[in-house]
Amino acid sequence: MEPAWIESATAWIAANPIAAGAVIFLIAFCDALVIVGIVVPALPLLFAVGALVGLGHVSGPYALACATLGAFIGDGLSYWVGYRWGPQLRSRWPFSRYPQWLDRGEALFRRHGSMSIVIARFVGAVRPFVPAIAGMLHMPMRRYALPSLGACLVWSLAFLAPGWALGKSYDAVAAVADRLALVLAALALTIGLVWAIVLYTWRWFAAHADNLLARALYWTRHHPHLGRYAAALIDPNRPESPSLLMLAVCLLGISWAWFTLLASLLASGGPLALDHTVHEFMWGLRNPLADRLMAGLASLGDAAVLGPAAAVALAYLIWRKRWMAAAHWLAALVFGLALTSLLEAAIDMPRPPTAPAGFGFPSVAVTMCTIVFGFFAVLIARELPGRTRVWPYLLAGVVTTAVGFARLYLGAHWPSDLVGGTLFGILWLLILGIAYRRHVARSFWMRPLAWLFYSTFVIAALWHAPRSADALLAKFAAATPTTVMAQDEWWQQGWTDLPAQRNERDQRRRWPLDLQVAGPLTPLQARLQAQGWRVQPQANWIDTVGLLDDDKPTQRQPVLPATLDAQAETLLMLRDGDHKDEQYALRLWPAPVLLGDGTPLWLGSTQTLHLTKPLGAAALWLPASDDGHAHALVAEALKGLESQQSPHPHGATQVLRVKTAGKP
């Protein structure tokens, strides 16, 4: 599915090929410029440029030359700024306020010398500053220029290459699972966003904890009545005071966010407009290969996975006689589950149309993931050294995000259910975290506990996820159509109300729906098999990985599944073509209407497939234009059945209508 912005960009680039080079030059130039480079998102921009190169809209060597030249001149200007101002640069804004910008670059330069020019090209935090440091230290231009040029060339190639490869294999990516790439990209983006939020929030608090503690102490001294409550948390003589203060500030912020969300939902009387938009978008991404993956991820929030990990941690704490930690751990689980269930019963939030009973606001699975992994992070993070204390929180964010995203994909919850569950879980674990940190100061050896907890979780997940996927997917199957049409009406005129092509934004994926079948598929399948067609079972992940096997014969390479309105094809039949790398395909999906007499109705697409190897890797069967040859073969095989053929009024596609009921 090619986004609209790419269509607009490609149209502009086609009309302005020289100007496209100027834009590429400007992106690389600004990214290399001292100070300015901090805010320029060069990676996503050059990734997009690389995709356009791969799609054939921009010349690859031209884009590479423009990016290299822009980066080299930007570095050169930064070098000149450092050379011109020298050490005085530190006294000028913004370096006078943020001296660490230059300090990091100078430390790298003094450690690695000329090689730092190459290293800094690939480290975003220091990339715009190392050339300025080289100038400040009056590094000779002849020693600076050559490493800079080489680094800019390699950097440009490295930043353009991923998008370039993606553009080259765009058709392959689209064919691999009909939206699977979008699902995986959205999951990776969401996890990356949560990872960044957790990481940088923790780092900000870690860097400002002492300053916050000093301000809080100042406030308690000047507000004696209210300050005495805060003072109980922020005794400067306790080493836990900065951590307690961080938890308390987070508690206030999360409380405000949760109650704001709850008030918005109650005021609107149901899901927000954003909930409906996101739900429809995610439902449109459904496809067979992603379904089982998402069902497996969604099951990570089940009691069968979280329960054993929580029980093992509780048993270890009791064995080690950590009674206070065990009591707080038990309270986190029991009261967290009870409060979440009570809240879900008290708030009557309409469920998504795709969700069965038992999925409400807030999401119990997401809330319990947040509590279990979040409070476990509170238990063990204090025992970790320095900056590694953030890792348990990052793992908590990743697991909770994966579970929430998977349930959103399946249509189990509105986004508000997931956000509300996460915020409520954080709220509860912060309350318990403050209580625990106030009463417990003893350290303990956390490594065995961490290994036991995380290992048990992984083992339970690997055992439970494959076994629960099918049952979970059955709950979220596409809804039965509600539109009913008489069979005679469909036969005469109603067939024109059915779609003439797949509803894809990418023109190349809008396959014509040139076959409509009323009745069971067995007679149709038998007639096609008599003409040399064969049924291919729906390909799975093992089949998909097998596409990389060069030794597998051409005709044994599977055709990967496609969807229509979030439903997987019910029947896929293939027939060998006239050439080794060619075959014909017939795909059939349930129609979006029901016939009044209960006869099943199906929509189909006939295709000629060619075997391609994009980037010389996976072997993929991709549809190719055939002037109706595959359609004619299917029509010839079905001649014995009652049929009619007419052009569809929307698109002029020749649609073959077939009745199979009552025929041998």
C-alpha positions as CSV (number, residue, x, y, z in Angstrom):
1,M,0.0,0.0,0.0
2,E,1.8,3.1,-1.2
3,P,1.1,6.1,1.1
4,A,-0.4,9.2,-0.5
5,W,2.6,11.4,0.4
6,I,4.9,9.1,-1.7
7,E,2.5,9.5,-4.7
8,S,2.7,13.3,-4.3
9,A,6.5,13.3,-3.8
10,T,7.1,11.1,-6.8
11,A,4.9,13.3,-9.0
12,W,6.8,16.4,-7.9
13,I,10.2,14.6,-8.4
14,A,9.2,13.5,-11.9
15,A,8.5,17.1,-12.8
16,N,11.5,18.5,-11.0
17,P,14.4,16.0,-11.2
18,I,17.1,18.6,-10.7
19,A,15.3,20.2,-7.7
20,A,15.1,16.8,-6.1
21,G,18.9,16.8,-5.9
22,A,18.9,20.2,-4.3
23,V,16.5,18.9,-1.6
24,I,18.7,15.9,-0.9
25,F,21.8,18.2,-0.7
26,L,19.9,20.4,1.7
27,I,18.9,17.5,4.0
28,A,22.5,16.3,4.3
29,F,23.9,19.8,4.6
30,C,21.6,20.8,7.4
31,D,22.2,17.5,9.2
32,A,26.0,18.2,9.2
33,L,25.7,21.8,10.3
34,V,26.7,22.6,13.8
35,I,23.6,23.1,16.1
36,V,21.2,22.8,13.2
37,G,22.0,19.1,12.8
38,I,20.5,18.4,16.2
39,V,17.0,18.9,15.0
40,V,17.2,17.6,11.4
41,P,15.8,14.1,11.1
42,A,18.2,13.0,8.4
43,L,17.7,9.2,8.9
44,P,13.9,9.1,8.0
45,L,14.3,11.7,5.3
46,L,17.1,9.9,3.5
47,F,15.3,6.6,4.0
48,A,12.4,8.1,2.1
49,V,14.8,9.4,-0.6
50,G,16.3,5.9,-0.8
51,A,12.9,4.4,-1.3
52,L,12.2,6.8,-4.2
53,V,15.6,5.7,-5.7
54,G,14.6,2.1,-5.4
55,L,11.2,2.8,-7.0
56,G,13.0,4.4,-10.0
57,H,11.9,8.0,-9.4
58,V,15.4,9.3,-8.6
59,S,18.8,8.4,-10.1
60,G,20.8,6.5,-7.5
61,P,24.3,7.9,-8.3
62,Y,22.8,11.4,-8.5
63,A,21.1,11.1,-5.1
64,L,24.3,9.6,-3.6
65,A,26.5,12.4,-5.0
66,C,24.1,15.1,-3.7
67,A,23.9,13.6,-0.2
68,T,27.7,13.2,0.0
69,L,28.3,16.7,-1.3
70,G,25.8,18.2,1.1
71,A,27.2,16.4,4.1
72,F,30.8,17.3,3.1
73,I,30.1,21.0,2.7
74,G,28.0,21.0,5.9
75,D,30.9,19.5,7.8
76,G,33.3,22.0,6.2
77,L,31.2,24.9,7.3
78,S,31.1,23.5,10.9
79,Y,34.9,23.1,10.7
80,W,35.2,26.8,9.7
81,V,32.9,27.9,12.5
82,G,35.1,26.1,15.0
83,Y,38.3,27.4,13.3
84,R,37.0,31.0,13.2
85,W,35.8,31.3,16.8
86,G,38.2,28.8,18.5
87,P,37.7,28.4,22.3
88,Q,35.5,31.5,22.4
89,L,32.7,29.3,20.9
90,R,32.2,27.8,24.4
91,S,31.2,31.2,25.7
92,R,28.5,31.8,23.1
93,W,24.9,30.7,23.2
94,P,23.8,27.9,23.0
95,F,27.1,26.3,24.0
96,S,27.3,28.5,27.1
97,R,24.0,26.9,28.3
98,Y,24.7,23.4,26.9
99,P,28.4,22.9,27.3
100,Q,27.9,19.1,27.1
101,W,27.4,19.3,23.4
102,L,31.0,20.3,22.8
103,D,32.3,18.2,25.7
104,R,31.1,15.0,24.2
105,G,32.5,15.8,20.8
106,E,35.9,16.9,22.3
107,A,36.1,13.8,24.4
108,L,35.6,11.7,21.3
109,F,38.1,13.7,19.3
110,R,40.8,13.5,21.9
111,R,40.2,9.8,22.3
112,H,40.3,8.8,18.6
113,G,42.0,11.7,16.8
114,S,41.3,11.9,13.0
115,M,39.3,8.7,13.2
116,S,36.7,10.6,15.3
117,I,35.7,12.4,12.1
118,V,34.6,9.0,10.6
119,I,33.1,7.7,13.9
120,A,31.1,10.9,14.5
121,R,29.4,10.6,11.1
122,F,27.4,7.7,12.5
123,V,26.8,9.0,16.0
124,G,23.9,11.4,15.9
125,A,24.6,13.0,19.2
126,V,28.1,14.3,18.2
127,R,27.8,14.4,14.4
128,P,27.3,18.2,14.0
129,F,30.0,19.0,16.7
130,V,33.1,17.0,15.9
131,P,34.0,19.0,12.8
132,A,33.6,22.2,14.9
133,I,35.9,20.7,17.5
134,A,38.5,19.8,14.8
135,G,38.4,23.5,13.7
136,M,38.6,24.7,17.3
137,L,41.8,22.6,17.8
138,H,43.1,24.0,14.5
139,M,43.5,20.6,12.9
140,P,45.1,21.1,9.4
141,M,42.6,21.2,6.6
142,R,44.6,18.6,4.6
143,R,44.3,16.1,7.5
144,Y,40.6,16.9,8.0
145,A,39.2,17.0,4.4
146,L,40.0,13.5,3.2
147,P,38.6,11.5,6.2
148,S,35.6,13.8,6.1
149,L,34.9,13.2,2.4
150,G,35.3,9.4,2.8
151,A,33.0,9.4,5.9
152,C,30.4,11.5,4.1
153,L,30.4,9.1,1.2
154,V,30.0,6.0,3.4
155,W,27.4,7.7,5.5
156,S,25.3,8.7,2.5
157,L,25.4,5.2,1.1
158,A,24.5,3.7,4.5
159,F,21.5,6.1,5.1
160,L,20.2,5.7,1.5
161,A,20.7,1.9,1.2
162,P,17.8,0.7,3.5
163,G,15.2,2.7,1.7
164,W,16.8,1.9,-1.7
165,A,16.5,-1.8,-0.9
166,L,13.0,-1.4,0.2
167,G,12.0,0.5,-2.9
168,K,13.7,-2.1,-5.1
169,S,11.7,-4.8,-3.4
170,Y,8.5,-2.9,-3.0
171,D,6.4,-5.4,-5.0
172,A,8.0,-8.2,-3.1
173,V,7.2,-6.7,0.3
174,A,3.6,-6.1,-0.8
175,A,3.4,-9.7,-2.0
176,V,4.9,-11.4,1.0
177,A,1.7,-11.1,3.1
178,D,-0.6,-8.3,1.7
179,R,-0.1,-5.7,4.5
180,L,2.3,-7.8,6.7
181,A,5.1,-5.3,6.1
182,L,2.8,-2.5,7.4
183,V,1.9,-4.4,10.5
184,L,5.5,-5.2,11.3
185,A,6.6,-1.6,10.6
186,A,3.8,-0.2,12.8
187,L,4.7,-2.7,15.6
188,A,8.4,-1.7,15.4
189,L,7.6,2.0,15.3
190,T,5.3,1.7,18.3
191,I,7.8,-0.3,20.3
192,G,10.6,2.1,19.3
193,L,8.5,5.1,20.4
194,V,7.7,3.5,23.8
195,W,11.4,2.5,24.2
196,A,12.4,6.1,23.5
197,I,9.8,7.5,25.9
198,V,10.9,5.2,28.8
199,L,14.6,5.6,28.1
200,Y,14.7,9.4,27.8
201,T,12.2,10.0,30.7
202,W,14.4,7.8,33.0
203,R,17.5,9.6,31.8
204,W,15.9,13.0,32.4
205,F,14.9,12.2,35.9
206,A,18.3,10.6,36.6
207,A,20.1,13.8,35.4
208,H,17.7,16.2,37.3
209,A,17.0,14.1,40.4
210,D,19.3,16.2,42.7
211,N,17.9,19.5,41.4
212,L,14.4,18.2,41.9
213,L,15.2,17.1,45.4
214,A,16.7,20.5,46.3
215,R,13.6,22.3,45.0
216,A,11.3,19.9,46.8
217,L,13.2,20.5,50.1
218,Y,12.9,24.2,49.5
219,W,9.2,23.9,49.0
220,T,8.7,21.8,52.1
221,R,10.4,24.4,54.2
222,H,8.3,27.2,52.9
223,H,5.0,25.3,53.1
224,P,5.1,23.7,56.5
225,H,1.5,22.4,56.6
226,L,1.5,20.6,53.2
227,G,5.3,20.1,53.2
228,R,5.3,17.7,56.1
229,Y,3.6,15.1,54.0
230,A,6.1,15.5,51.2
231,A,9.0,15.5,53.6
232,A,8.2,12.0,54.5
233,L,9.3,11.0,51.1
234,I,12.3,13.2,50.5
235,D,14.5,13.0,53.6
236,P,17.9,14.1,52.1
237,N,19.7,11.7,54.5
238,R,18.2,8.7,52.8
239,P,19.8,7.5,49.6
240,E,16.3,6.4,48.3
241,S,15.0,10.0,48.4
242,P,15.8,10.8,44.7
243,S,14.1,7.6,43.6
244,L,11.1,8.3,45.8
245,L,10.8,11.8,44.4
246,M,11.0,10.5,40.8
247,L,8.2,8.0,41.6
248,A,6.1,10.7,43.3
249,V,6.4,13.1,40.3
250,C,5.5,10.3,37.9
251,L,2.5,9.4,40.1
252,L,1.2,13.0,39.9
253,G,1.7,13.1,36.1
254,I,0.1,9.7,35.5
255,S,-2.8,10.4,37.8
256,W,-3.6,13.6,35.9
257,A,-3.3,11.8,32.6
258,W,-5.5,8.8,33.7
259,F,-8.3,10.9,35.2
260,T,-8.3,13.2,32.1
261,L,-8.7,10.2,29.8
262,L,-11.4,8.8,32.0
263,A,-13.3,12.1,32.1
264,S,-13.1,12.4,28.3
265,L,-14.5,9.0,27.9
266,L,-17.3,9.5,30.4
267,A,-18.1,12.9,28.9
268,S,-18.4,11.5,25.4
269,G,-20.4,8.5,26.5
270,G,-18.2,6.1,24.6
271,P,-15.1,5.7,22.5
272,L,-13.4,8.8,21.1
273,A,-13.3,9.6,17.4
274,L,-9.6,8.7,17.4
275,D,-10.6,5.2,18.7
276,H,-12.8,4.6,15.7
277,T,-10.1,5.8,13.3
278,V,-7.3,3.7,14.7
279,H,-9.6,0.6,15.0
280,E,-10.7,0.8,11.3
281,F,-7.1,1.3,10.2
282,M,-5.8,-1.7,12.2
283,W,-8.7,-3.9,11.1
284,G,-7.8,-3.1,7.5
285,L,-4.3,-4.5,8.1
286,R,-5.5,-8.0,8.9
287,N,-3.8,-10.7,7.0
288,P,-3.2,-14.5,7.6
289,L,0.5,-14.3,8.3
290,A,0.3,-11.5,10.7
291,D,-2.8,-13.0,12.4
292,R,-1.0,-15.8,14.1
293,L,1.9,-13.6,15.1
294,M,-0.4,-11.1,16.7
295,A,-2.5,-13.8,18.4
296,G,0.7,-15.1,19.9
297,L,1.8,-11.7,21.1
298,A,-1.7,-11.0,22.5
299,S,-1.6,-14.2,24.5
300,L,1.5,-12.9,26.5
301,G,-0.9,-11.0,28.7
302,D,-2.8,-14.2,29.7
303,A,-2.7,-15.6,33.2
304,A,-1.1,-18.8,31.8
305,V,2.0,-16.7,30.9
306,L,2.1,-14.0,33.6
307,G,1.0,-16.3,36.4
308,P,4.0,-18.7,36.4
309,A,6.5,-15.9,36.2
310,A,4.8,-14.0,39.1
311,A,4.5,-17.2,41.2
312,V,8.2,-18.1,40.7
313,A,9.2,-14.6,41.8
314,L,6.9,-14.7,44.9
315,A,8.3,-18.2,45.8
316,Y,11.9,-16.9,45.6
317,L,11.2,-13.8,47.7
318,I,9.5,-16.0,50.4
319,W,12.4,-18.5,50.2
320,R,14.9,-15.7,50.8
321,K,12.7,-14.4,53.6
322,R,12.1,-11.0,51.9
323,W,8.8,-10.7,53.6
324,M,8.2,-7.0,52.8
325,A,9.1,-7.5,49.1
326,A,6.9,-10.6,48.9
327,A,4.0,-8.7,50.6
328,H,4.2,-5.8,48.1
329,W,4.6,-8.2,45.2
330,L,1.4,-10.1,46.3
331,A,-0.5,-6.8,46.8
332,A,0.5,-5.6,43.4
333,L,-0.9,-8.7,41.7
334,V,-4.0,-9.4,43.8
335,F,-5.2,-5.8,44.3
336,G,-4.2,-4.8,40.8
337,L,-6.3,-7.6,39.3
338,A,-9.2,-6.9,41.7
339,L,-9.2,-3.1,41.1
340,T,-8.9,-3.6,37.3
341,S,-11.8,-6.0,37.2
342,L,-13.9,-3.8,39.4
343,L,-13.2,-0.8,37.2
344,E,-14.0,-2.8,34.1
345,A,-17.4,-3.8,35.6
346,A,-18.2,-0.3,36.8
347,I,-17.4,1.6,33.5
348,D,-19.9,0.6,30.8
349,M,-17.8,1.3,27.7
350,P,-19.2,0.0,24.4
351,R,-16.9,-2.6,22.9
352,P,-15.5,-2.5,19.4
353,P,-17.8,-4.3,16.9
354,T,-15.1,-7.0,16.5
355,A,-14.7,-7.7,20.2
356,P,-16.6,-10.5,22.1
357,A,-17.7,-10.2,25.7
358,G,-14.9,-9.9,28.2
359,F,-12.9,-7.2,26.5
360,G,-13.7,-3.8,28.0
361,F,-12.2,-0.7,29.6
362,P,-9.5,-0.9,30.8
363,S,-7.8,-3.8,29.2
364,V,-7.1,-6.3,32.0
365,A,-4.3,-8.1,30.1
366,V,-2.5,-4.8,29.4
367,T,-3.0,-3.6,32.9
368,M,-1.6,-6.7,34.5
369,C,1.4,-6.7,32.1
370,T,2.1,-3.2,33.2
371,I,1.8,-4.1,36.9
372,V,3.7,-7.4,36.8
373,F,6.6,-6.2,34.7
374,G,6.6,-2.6,36.1
375,F,6.6,-3.6,39.7
376,F,9.2,-6.2,39.1
377,A,11.3,-3.5,37.6
378,V,10.8,-1.4,40.8
379,L,11.9,-4.5,42.9
380,I,15.2,-5.1,41.0
381,A,16.2,-1.8,39.4
382,R,17.7,-0.4,42.6
383,E,20.1,-3.3,42.7
384,L,21.5,-2.6,39.2
385,P,24.5,-0.4,38.7
386,G,24.3,3.1,37.2
387,R,22.6,3.5,33.9
388,T,21.7,-0.1,33.6
389,R,18.8,0.4,36.0
390,V,16.6,1.5,33.1
391,W,16.7,-2.0,31.5
392,P,13.9,-3.6,33.6
393,Y,11.7,-0.6,32.8
394,L,12.5,-0.9,29.1
395,L,11.6,-4.6,29.1
396,A,8.3,-3.7,30.8
397,G,7.5,-1.2,28.1
398,V,8.3,-3.6,25.3
399,V,6.2,-6.5,26.6
400,T,3.3,-4.2,27.5
401,T,3.4,-2.5,24.1
402,A,3.6,-5.8,22.2
403,V,0.5,-7.1,24.0
404,G,-1.4,-3.9,23.6
405,F,-0.6,-3.6,19.9
406,A,-1.5,-7.2,19.2
407,R,-4.9,-6.8,20.9
408,L,-5.5,-3.6,19.0
409,Y,-4.7,-5.3,15.7
410,L,-7.1,-8.2,16.5
411,G,-9.9,-5.7,17.3
412,A,-10.2,-6.7,21.0
413,H,-10.0,-3.2,22.3
414,W,-10.2,0.5,21.5
415,P,-7.0,2.4,21.9
416,S,-8.5,4.1,24.9
417,D,-8.9,0.7,26.6
418,L,-5.2,0.1,26.2
419,V,-4.0,3.5,27.2
420,G,-6.4,3.5,30.1
421,G,-5.2,0.1,31.2
422,T,-1.5,1.1,30.9
423,L,-2.0,4.3,32.8
424,F,-4.0,2.6,35.6
425,G,-1.3,-0.1,35.9
426,I,1.4,2.5,36.1
427,L,-0.7,4.4,38.7
428,W,-1.0,1.4,40.9
429,L,2.6,0.2,40.6
430,L,3.8,3.8,41.4
431,I,1.7,3.8,44.6
432,L,3.1,0.4,45.6
433,G,6.6,1.4,44.5
434,I,6.6,4.5,46.8
435,A,5.3,2.4,49.7
436,Y,8.0,-0.3,49.1
437,R,10.9,2.1,48.6
438,R,9.9,3.9,51.8
439,H,10.0,0.8,54.0
440,V,12.7,-1.3,52.4
441,A,16.3,-0.1,52.4
442,R,18.1,-3.5,52.4
443,S,19.7,-4.7,49.2
444,F,19.6,-8.2,47.9
445,W,21.2,-10.3,45.2
446,M,18.7,-9.7,42.4
447,R,20.4,-11.7,39.6
448,P,18.9,-15.1,40.4
449,L,15.5,-13.5,40.8
450,A,15.7,-11.7,37.5
451,W,16.8,-14.9,35.7
452,L,14.0,-16.9,37.3
453,F,11.3,-14.4,36.5
454,Y,12.3,-13.6,32.9
455,S,13.2,-17.2,32.0
456,T,9.9,-18.5,33.4
457,F,8.0,-15.9,31.4
458,V,9.8,-16.8,28.1
459,I,9.2,-20.6,28.7
460,A,5.5,-20.1,29.5
461,A,5.1,-17.8,26.5
462,L,6.7,-20.3,24.2
463,W,4.5,-23.1,25.5
464,H,1.2,-21.1,25.7
465,A,1.3,-18.9,22.6
466,P,1.2,-21.6,19.9
467,R,-1.6,-23.4,21.7
468,S,-3.8,-20.4,22.3
469,A,-3.5,-18.7,18.9
470,D,-6.2,-20.6,17.1
471,A,-8.8,-20.2,19.8
472,L,-8.0,-16.5,20.1
473,L,-8.2,-16.0,16.4
474,A,-11.6,-17.7,16.3
475,K,-13.0,-15.1,18.7
476,F,-11.9,-12.3,16.3
477,A,-12.9,-13.7,12.9
478,A,-14.5,-11.3,10.5
479,A,-18.2,-10.6,11.3
480,T,-20.9,-12.3,9.2
481,P,-22.2,-9.9,6.5
482,T,-25.5,-8.3,7.4
483,T,-26.6,-7.4,3.9
484,V,-29.0,-9.9,2.4
485,M,-29.8,-10.3,-1.3
486,A,-32.2,-12.7,-3.1
487,Q,-30.4,-15.1,-5.3
488,D,-32.4,-14.2,-8.4
489,E,-31.7,-10.5,-7.7
490,W,-27.9,-11.2,-7.5
491,W,-28.0,-13.2,-10.7
492,Q,-29.8,-10.5,-12.7
493,Q,-28.6,-7.2,-11.3
494,G,-27.3,-7.4,-7.7
495,W,-23.9,-8.7,-8.8
496,T,-23.1,-5.2,-10.0
497,D,-23.4,-3.9,-6.4
498,L,-20.4,-6.1,-5.4
499,P,-16.9,-4.7,-5.8
500,A,-15.1,-4.9,-9.1
501,Q,-11.7,-4.9,-7.6
502,R,-9.9,-5.1,-4.2
503,N,-10.0,-2.0,-2.1
504,E,-6.3,-1.1,-2.2
505,R,-4.8,2.3,-2.3
506,D,-1.9,1.0,-4.5
507,Q,-3.1,0.7,-8.0
508,R,-0.9,-2.4,-8.5
509,R,-2.7,-4.2,-5.7
510,R,-6.2,-3.5,-7.0
511,W,-6.7,-6.9,-8.5
512,P,-9.9,-7.3,-10.6
513,L,-12.6,-9.4,-8.9
514,D,-13.7,-11.1,-12.1
515,L,-15.5,-14.2,-10.7
516,Q,-18.6,-14.5,-8.5
517,V,-19.7,-18.0,-7.3
518,A,-23.0,-18.9,-5.7
519,G,-23.0,-22.3,-3.9
520,P,-20.5,-24.7,-2.4
521,L,-17.0,-24.6,-3.8
522,T,-16.6,-28.4,-4.1
523,P,-18.1,-28.7,-7.7
524,L,-16.0,-25.8,-8.9
525,Q,-12.9,-27.3,-7.3
526,A,-13.6,-30.7,-8.9
527,R,-14.0,-29.2,-12.4
528,L,-10.8,-27.2,-12.1
529,Q,-8.8,-30.1,-10.9
530,A,-10.0,-32.1,-13.9
531,Q,-8.4,-29.5,-16.0
532,G,-5.0,-29.6,-14.3
533,W,-5.6,-27.1,-11.5
534,R,-4.4,-28.0,-7.9
535,V,-5.3,-26.7,-4.5
536,Q,-2.6,-25.0,-2.5
537,P,-3.1,-24.9,1.3
538,Q,-2.7,-21.5,2.9
539,A,1.0,-20.7,3.3
540,N,2.3,-20.2,6.8
541,W,5.5,-18.7,8.3
542,I,7.5,-21.8,7.5
543,D,6.5,-21.6,3.9
544,T,7.4,-17.9,3.9
545,V,10.9,-18.6,5.2
546,G,11.2,-21.4,2.7
547,L,11.1,-18.8,-0.1
548,L,14.8,-18.2,0.6
549,D,15.6,-21.8,-0.4
550,D,17.3,-21.7,-3.8
551,D,17.3,-25.4,-4.2
552,K,13.5,-25.8,-4.1
553,P,11.9,-26.4,-7.5
554,T,10.1,-23.4,-9.1
555,Q,6.6,-25.0,-9.0
556,R,7.0,-25.9,-5.3
557,Q,7.5,-22.4,-4.2
558,P,4.3,-21.4,-2.5
559,V,2.0,-18.5,-3.5
560,L,1.6,-16.4,-0.5
561,P,-1.9,-15.5,0.9
562,A,-3.9,-12.3,0.2
563,T,-6.9,-10.8,1.9
564,L,-10.1,-9.1,0.9
565,D,-11.7,-6.9,3.5
566,A,-9.6,-8.4,6.2
567,Q,-10.6,-12.0,5.3
568,A,-8.1,-14.6,4.1
569,E,-8.8,-16.4,0.9
570,T,-10.9,-19.5,1.3
571,L,-9.6,-21.3,-1.7
572,L,-6.4,-20.9,-3.7
573,M,-6.0,-23.0,-6.9
574,L,-3.0,-23.0,-9.2
575,R,-2.2,-24.4,-12.7
576,D,1.2,-24.6,-14.4
577,G,1.8,-22.0,-17.1
578,D,3.3,-22.2,-20.5
579,H,6.8,-21.4,-19.1
580,K,8.8,-22.6,-16.2
581,D,8.5,-19.3,-14.3
582,E,4.8,-18.9,-14.9
583,Q,1.6,-20.3,-13.5
584,Y,-2.1,-19.3,-13.2
585,A,-4.0,-18.7,-10.0
586,L,-7.6,-18.4,-8.8
587,R,-8.3,-16.9,-5.4
588,L,-11.8,-17.0,-3.8
589,W,-13.0,-15.0,-0.7
590,P,-16.4,-14.8,1.0
591,A,-18.5,-12.1,-0.5
592,P,-19.6,-9.2,1.7
593,V,-23.3,-10.1,1.2
594,L,-25.5,-13.1,2.0
595,L,-28.0,-14.7,-0.3
596,G,-31.5,-14.9,1.1
597,D,-31.8,-18.7,0.8
598,G,-28.6,-19.3,2.7
599,T,-26.5,-20.2,-0.4
600,P,-22.9,-19.1,0.2
601,L,-21.5,-16.4,-2.2
602,W,-17.9,-15.9,-3.1
603,L,-15.8,-13.3,-4.9
604,G,-12.7,-14.4,-6.9
605,S,-9.7,-13.1,-8.8
606,T,-7.9,-14.9,-11.7
607,Q,-4.2,-14.1,-12.2
608,T,-1.2,-15.0,-14.2
609,L,1.8,-15.2,-11.8
610,H,5.5,-14.8,-12.7
611,L,8.3,-15.9,-10.5
612,T,10.7,-13.1,-9.5
613,K,13.7,-12.8,-7.2
614,P,13.9,-9.2,-6.0
615,L,17.3,-8.3,-4.8
616,G,18.4,-11.9,-5.7
617,A,16.9,-13.2,-2.5
618,A,13.4,-14.7,-2.0
619,A,11.6,-16.3,-4.9
620,L,8.1,-14.8,-5.1
621,W,5.1,-15.4,-7.4
622,L,3.8,-11.9,-8.4
623,P,0.7,-11.1,-10.5
624,A,1.4,-9.9,-14.1
625,S,-0.8,-8.4,-16.8
626,D,-2.2,-11.3,-19.0
627,D,-5.0,-9.7,-21.0
628,G,-7.5,-12.0,-19.4
629,H,-5.8,-15.3,-20.2
630,A,-6.2,-16.8,-16.7
631,H,-9.8,-15.7,-16.6
632,A,-10.4,-17.5,-20.0
633,L,-8.9,-20.7,-18.6
634,V,-11.2,-20.6,-15.6
635,A,-14.2,-19.9,-17.7
636,E,-13.4,-22.8,-20.0
637,A,-13.0,-25.2,-17.1
638,L,-16.4,-24.2,-15.7
639,K,-18.4,-24.4,-18.9
640,G,-20.6,-27.3,-17.6
641,L,-21.9,-25.1,-14.7
642,E,-24.7,-22.6,-15.1
643,S,-22.9,-19.3,-15.8
644,Q,-23.1,-15.8,-17.3
645,Q,-20.5,-13.3,-18.1
646,S,-20.9,-9.5,-18.4
647,P,-18.7,-6.4,-18.0
648,H,-18.9,-4.8,-14.6
649,P,-20.4,-1.3,-14.8
650,H,-17.7,0.0,-12.5
651,G,-14.4,-0.6,-14.3
652,A,-15.6,-2.7,-17.3
653,T,-14.1,-5.9,-15.8
654,Q,-15.5,-9.0,-17.4
655,V,-17.2,-10.8,-14.5
656,L,-18.1,-14.5,-14.7
657,R,-21.1,-15.5,-12.6
658,V,-21.4,-19.1,-11.7
659,K,-24.0,-21.2,-9.8
660,T,-22.7,-24.5,-8.4
661,A,-25.6,-25.6,-6.1
662,G,-27.2,-28.9,-7.2
663,K,-24.5,-29.6,-9.9
664,P,-22.3,-32.7,-9.9
